[in-house]
Amino acid sequence: MATLADPRLHLERRARRLAWGGNAWHLVEFAIAIGAGISAGSIALVAFGIDSLIEFAAGGVIVWLFSGGRGASQPAERRAQQLIALSFFVLAVYVVIESVRAFAGAHPEASWVGIGLAAVTAPTMPLLARAKRRVGHQLGSRATVSEGSQNMLCAYLSVALLVGLGANALLGWWWADPLAGLVIAAAAVKEGREAWRGEACSDGCC
């Protein structure tokens, strides 16, 4: 019996390590994005920073899920997935409100720090997302796959952020910044709905 449990325990440890590793980066990402976003008055950057904080919280959910034997509990699995889904919705509501305010208020300034952050995140985050999804499929864990989807969302958002900040810095299109924020909100709603319905694992991992 112990030999059958060992592979799962190994996968659970890997899921925790990936969550901890991702969380370390998300804290750095959060600090840079929030600082640069406030300095430049960029809603897209601030939203990206908040998304990083939410991803940090989602990683904490995965650590909690696979600690103390909770990984085998279906109620715990479902609660974890719903917490991740709610984090998407909170982000979306905030970003929509702030993007609308940005269109009617002060124009954001260029942020080369933000552009650099997005340029680093865009190619690296998909690697973390794929690793988490792979472990989630092997564990049969919808919550882990959902958290990997959130990391992939971060990659998509970094591309939107790069386009929005770049258009503002190079072309003076200030409206591209709050527009990128609305793209972030739309993506967050989509991912949140899928996570809440349990669709992140729809290709048969569970």
Secondary structure, DSSP 8 states (H G I E B T S, - for coil): -HHHHHHHHHHHHHHHHHHHHHHHHHHHHHHHHHHHHHHHT-HHHHHHHHHHHHHHHHHHHHHHHTSTTGGG-HHHHHHHHHHHHHHHHHHHHHHHHHHHHHHHS------HHHHHHHHHHHHHHHHHHHHHHHHHHHHT-HHHHHHHHHHHHHHHHHHHHHHHHHHHHHH--TTHHHHHHHHHHHHHHHHHHHHHHT-TTTTTT-
